[in-house]
Amino acid sequence: MSDGKPTVGLLATIKESEEKRNSYITVLFTLLVIVLLIVFAIRPTLTTIVKIKNDIKVKESITEKLDQRIKTITALDKEYTASKEKFDLLSFVYPVSSKQVLFISNIESVLARNGFKLNSINFDSYEMDSYNINPAVLKPELVFLSVTGEYNNFINLLKDLESLPMYAVIEGVSFGSKSSSGTSETSYSIILRIYNIEETNFYSFK
């Protein structure tokens, strides 16, 4: 009997070692599975979540910008609708030909209001060499007016001419002779600078 006890103890030790080894193997296998899950499952999932969050932020930013542009376009559309009649007059203020419709239609009333009579009116091209500003669309043009009236009203006439809607600019003035009819009227030559648009399709957006 005494010979069997050491054998039993040895077997128990061997069995315990096997259990520990199996336990270690199980732990190592579990750790390996966890690492594999992290590398091949959890990490891609986290990466996808981060990417989705970033995409959501980008889309929210784009949506916000689009909303802002829609609001701006809506406000501009309302402003255009409210001012459409004023915009329609632009083709008269700055016509796409040398025919200054609004200027010609106003010149008689301006002269009459100041007690002047129109003798003649002529249009001519503007010498660009003496013009310091070179606008992309508006092109300057000269208007030669020959009028007759009282000297006392002449300054007011010039002011009214420069107050016209097309922003006429006085380029030069010359005094002529007094009227031979015995009145105090004098003839004057006035040179104005006005503008027109040479691009024939400028208003085609309408």
The 8 nearest C-alpha neighbors of each residue, nearest first, counted from 0:
[[1, 2, 3, 4, 5, 6, 7, 8],
 [0, 2, 3, 4, 5, 6, 7, 8],
 [1, 3, 0, 4, 5, 6, 7, 8],
 [4, 2, 6, 0, 1, 5, 7, 8],
 [5, 3, 7, 6, 1, 2, 8, 0],
 [6, 4, 8, 7, 3, 9, 2, 1],
 [5, 7, 9, 3, 4, 8, 10, 2],
 [8, 6, 10, 4, 9, 5, 11, 3],
 [9, 7, 11, 5, 10, 6, 12, 4],
 [8, 10, 12, 6, 11, 7, 5, 13],
 [9, 11, 13, 7, 12, 8, 14, 6],
 [12, 10, 14, 8, 9, 13, 15, 7],
 [11, 13, 9, 15, 10, 14, 16, 8],
 [12, 14, 10, 16, 15, 11, 9, 17],
 [15, 13, 11, 17, 12, 16, 10, 18],
 [14, 16, 12, 18, 17, 13, 11, 19],
 [17, 15, 13, 19, 18, 14, 20, 12],
 [16, 18, 20, 14, 15, 19, 21, 13],
 [19, 17, 21, 15, 20, 16, 22, 14],
 [20, 18, 22, 16, 21, 17, 23, 15],
 [19, 21, 17, 23, 22, 18, 16, 24],
 [20, 22, 24, 18, 19, 23, 17, 25],
 [23, 21, 19, 25, 20, 24, 18, 26],
 [24, 22, 26, 20, 25, 21, 27, 19],
 [23, 25, 21, 27, 22, 26, 28, 20],
 [26, 24, 22, 28, 23, 27, 29, 21],
 [25, 27, 23, 29, 28, 24, 30, 22],
 [26, 28, 30, 24, 29, 25, 23, 31],
 [27, 29, 31, 25, 30, 26, 24, 32],
 [30, 28, 26, 32, 31, 27, 25, 33],
 [31, 29, 33, 27, 32, 28, 34, 26],
 [30, 32, 28, 34, 29, 33, 27, 35],
 [31, 33, 35, 29, 30, 34, 36, 28],
 [34, 32, 30, 36, 31, 35, 37, 29],
 [35, 33, 37, 31, 36, 32, 38, 30],
 [34, 36, 32, 38, 37, 33, 39, 31],
 [37, 35, 40, 33, 39, 34, 38, 41],
 [36, 38, 41, 34, 35, 42, 40, 39],
 [39, 37, 35, 36, 42, 40, 34, 41],
 [38, 40, 36, 35, 37, 41, 42, 43],
 [41, 39, 36, 37, 43, 42, 38, 44],
 [40, 42, 37, 44, 43, 36, 45, 39],
 [41, 43, 45, 44, 37, 38, 40, 46],
 [44, 42, 46, 45, 41, 40, 47, 39],
 [43, 45, 41, 47, 42, 46, 48, 40],
 [44, 46, 48, 42, 47, 43, 41, 49],
 [47, 45, 43, 49, 44, 48, 42, 50],
 [46, 48, 50, 44, 45, 49, 43, 51],
 [47, 49, 45, 51, 50, 46, 44, 52],
 [50, 48, 52, 46, 51, 47, 45, 53],
 [51, 49, 47, 53, 48, 52, 54, 46],
 [50, 52, 54, 48, 53, 49, 47, 55],
 [53, 51, 55, 49, 50, 54, 48, 56],
 [52, 54, 56, 50, 55, 51, 57, 49],
 [55, 53, 51, 57, 56, 52, 58, 50],
 [54, 56, 52, 58, 53, 57, 59, 51],
 [55, 57, 59, 53, 54, 58, 60, 52],
 [58, 56, 54, 60, 59, 55, 61, 53],
 [59, 57, 61, 55, 60, 56, 62, 54],
 [58, 60, 62, 56, 57, 61, 55, 63],
 [59, 61, 57, 63, 58, 62, 56, 64],
 [62, 60, 58, 64, 63, 59, 65, 57],
 [63, 61, 59, 65, 60, 64, 58, 66],
 [62, 64, 60, 66, 61, 65, 59, 67],
 [65, 63, 67, 61, 66, 62, 68, 60],
 [64, 66, 62, 68, 67, 63, 69, 61],
 [67, 65, 69, 63, 64, 68, 62, 70],
 [68, 66, 64, 70, 65, 69, 71, 63],
 [69, 67, 71, 65, 70, 66, 72, 64],
 [68, 70, 66, 72, 71, 67, 73, 65],
 [69, 71, 73, 67, 68, 72, 74, 66],
 [72, 70, 68, 74, 69, 73, 75, 67],
 [73, 71, 75, 69, 74, 70, 76, 68],
 [72, 74, 76, 70, 71, 75, 69, 77],
 [73, 75, 71, 77, 76, 72, 70, 78],
 [76, 74, 78, 72, 77, 73, 79, 71],
 [75, 77, 79, 73, 78, 74, 72, 80],
 [76, 78, 80, 74, 75, 79, 81, 73],
 [77, 79, 75, 81, 76, 80, 82, 74],
 [80, 78, 76, 82, 81, 77, 83, 75],
 [79, 81, 77, 83, 78, 82, 76, 84],
 [80, 82, 78, 79, 83, 77, 84, 76],
 [83, 81, 79, 85, 80, 84, 78, 86],
 [84, 82, 86, 80, 85, 79, 81, 87],
 [83, 85, 87, 86, 82, 88, 81, 80],
 [86, 84, 82, 88, 87, 83, 89, 81],
 [87, 85, 83, 88, 89, 84, 82, 90],
 [86, 88, 84, 85, 89, 83, 90, 91],
 [89, 87, 85, 86, 91, 90, 92, 84],
 [90, 88, 92, 91, 86, 87, 93, 85],
 [89, 91, 94, 93, 88, 92, 87, 95],
 [92, 90, 94, 89, 101, 88, 93, 100],
 [91, 93, 89, 165, 90, 101, 94, 88],
 [92, 94, 195, 90, 91, 89, 196, 194],
 [95, 93, 90, 91, 195, 96, 196, 92],
 [94, 96, 196, 199, 197, 195, 198, 93],
 [97, 95, 94, 98, 197, 195, 196, 199],
 [96, 98, 99, 195, 95, 94, 140, 122],
 [99, 97, 96, 100, 94, 95, 195, 103],
 [98, 100, 102, 101, 97, 103, 94, 91],
 [101, 99, 103, 102, 91, 98, 104, 94],
 [100, 102, 104, 91, 103, 99, 92, 105],
 [103, 101, 105, 99, 100, 104, 106, 165],
 [102, 104, 106, 100, 105, 101, 99, 107],
 [103, 105, 101, 102, 106, 100, 107, 108],
 [106, 104, 102, 103, 108, 107, 101, 109],
 [105, 107, 109, 103, 108, 104, 102, 110],
 [108, 106, 110, 109, 105, 111, 104, 117],
 [107, 109, 111, 110, 105, 106, 112, 104],
 [110, 108, 106, 112, 107, 111, 105, 113],
 [109, 111, 115, 107, 113, 112, 108, 106],
 [110, 112, 114, 108, 113, 115, 109, 107],
 [113, 111, 109, 110, 114, 108, 115, 156],
 [112, 114, 110, 111, 115, 156, 152, 109],
 [113, 115, 111, 112, 148, 110, 116, 149],
 [116, 114, 148, 110, 147, 111, 113, 146],
 [117, 115, 147, 146, 110, 118, 148, 111],
 [116, 118, 146, 119, 145, 115, 147, 110],
 [117, 119, 145, 146, 116, 147, 120, 144],
 [120, 118, 145, 117, 144, 121, 146, 143],
 [121, 119, 144, 143, 145, 142, 122, 118],
 [120, 122, 143, 142, 144, 123, 119, 141],
 [123, 121, 142, 141, 143, 120, 124, 140],
 [122, 124, 141, 140, 142, 125, 121, 143],
 [123, 125, 140, 141, 126, 122, 139, 142],
 [126, 124, 140, 141, 127, 139, 123, 192],
 [125, 127, 128, 129, 124, 130, 140, 139],
 [126, 128, 130, 129, 125, 131, 133, 139],
 [129, 127, 126, 130, 131, 125, 132, 133],
 [128, 130, 127, 126, 131, 125, 132, 133],
 [131, 129, 127, 128, 132, 126, 133, 125],
 [130, 132, 129, 133, 128, 127, 134, 126],
 [133, 131, 130, 134, 127, 129, 135, 139],
 [132, 134, 135, 131, 130, 138, 127, 137],
 [135, 133, 137, 136, 132, 138, 139, 131],
 [134, 136, 137, 133, 138, 196, 132, 197],
 [137, 135, 134, 196, 138, 197, 198, 195],
 [138, 136, 196, 195, 134, 194, 135, 139],
 [137, 139, 194, 195, 196, 136, 140, 134],
 [140, 138, 194, 193, 125, 192, 195, 137],
 [139, 141, 125, 124, 193, 192, 194, 123],
 [142, 140, 192, 123, 191, 122, 125, 124],
 [141, 143, 122, 191, 121, 190, 192, 144],
 [142, 144, 190, 121, 120, 189, 122, 191],
 [145, 143, 120, 189, 188, 119, 146, 190],
 [144, 146, 188, 119, 118, 187, 117, 120],
 [147, 145, 117, 118, 187, 116, 186, 144],
 [146, 148, 186, 116, 115, 185, 187, 184],
 [149, 147, 115, 184, 185, 114, 116, 150],
 [148, 150, 184, 151, 152, 185, 183, 153],
 [149, 151, 153, 152, 148, 185, 184, 154],
 [152, 150, 149, 153, 154, 155, 148, 113],
 [153, 151, 150, 155, 149, 154, 113, 156],
 [152, 154, 156, 150, 155, 151, 157, 149],
 [155, 153, 157, 156, 152, 158, 151, 150],
 [156, 154, 158, 157, 153, 152, 159, 113],
 [155, 157, 153, 159, 154, 158, 113, 160],
 [158, 156, 160, 154, 159, 155, 161, 153],
 [159, 157, 155, 161, 156, 160, 162, 154],
 [160, 158, 162, 156, 157, 161, 155, 163],
 [159, 161, 157, 162, 158, 163, 156, 167],
 [160, 162, 167, 158, 159, 163, 168, 166],
 [163, 161, 159, 160, 158, 166, 164, 167],
 [162, 164, 161, 160, 166, 165, 167, 159],
 [165, 163, 166, 162, 92, 167, 102, 101],
 [164, 166, 92, 163, 167, 193, 93, 194],
 [167, 165, 164, 163, 161, 162, 168, 193],
 [166, 168, 193, 161, 192, 165, 191, 163],
 [167, 169, 192, 191, 161, 170, 166, 193],
 [170, 168, 191, 171, 190, 192, 167, 161],
 [171, 169, 191, 190, 168, 192, 172, 189],
 [170, 172, 190, 169, 189, 173, 191, 188],
 [173, 171, 189, 188, 190, 174, 187, 170],
 [172, 174, 188, 187, 175, 189, 171, 190],
 [175, 173, 187, 186, 188, 172, 176, 185],
 [174, 176, 186, 187, 185, 173, 177, 188],
 [177, 175, 185, 186, 178, 174, 187, 179],
 [178, 176, 185, 184, 186, 179, 183, 175],
 [177, 179, 180, 184, 185, 182, 176, 181],
 [178, 180, 181, 177, 182, 176, 184, 183],
 [179, 181, 178, 182, 177, 184, 183, 185],
 [180, 182, 179, 178, 183, 184, 177, 185],
 [183, 181, 184, 180, 178, 179, 177, 185],
 [184, 182, 149, 185, 177, 181, 178, 150],
 [183, 185, 149, 148, 182, 178, 177, 147],
 [186, 184, 177, 147, 148, 178, 176, 149],
 [185, 187, 147, 175, 146, 176, 174, 177],
 [188, 186, 174, 146, 175, 145, 173, 147],
 [187, 189, 145, 173, 144, 172, 174, 146],
 [188, 190, 172, 144, 143, 171, 187, 191],
 [189, 191, 143, 171, 170, 142, 169, 172],
 [192, 190, 169, 142, 170, 168, 141, 167],
 [191, 193, 141, 168, 167, 140, 139, 170],
 [192, 194, 167, 140, 139, 141, 191, 168],
 [195, 193, 139, 138, 140, 137, 93, 192],
 [194, 196, 93, 94, 138, 137, 95, 97],
 [197, 195, 95, 137, 198, 94, 136, 93],
 [196, 198, 95, 199, 96, 195, 138, 136],
 [197, 199, 201, 196, 200, 95, 136, 96],
 [198, 200, 95, 201, 197, 196, 96, 202],
 [201, 199, 203, 202, 198, 95, 204, 197],
 [200, 202, 198, 199, 203, 95, 204, 196],
 [203, 201, 204, 200, 205, 90, 199, 95],
 [202, 204, 200, 205, 201, 199, 198, 90],
 [205, 203, 202, 201, 200, 199, 87, 86],
 [204, 203, 202, 87, 201, 200, 86, 83]]
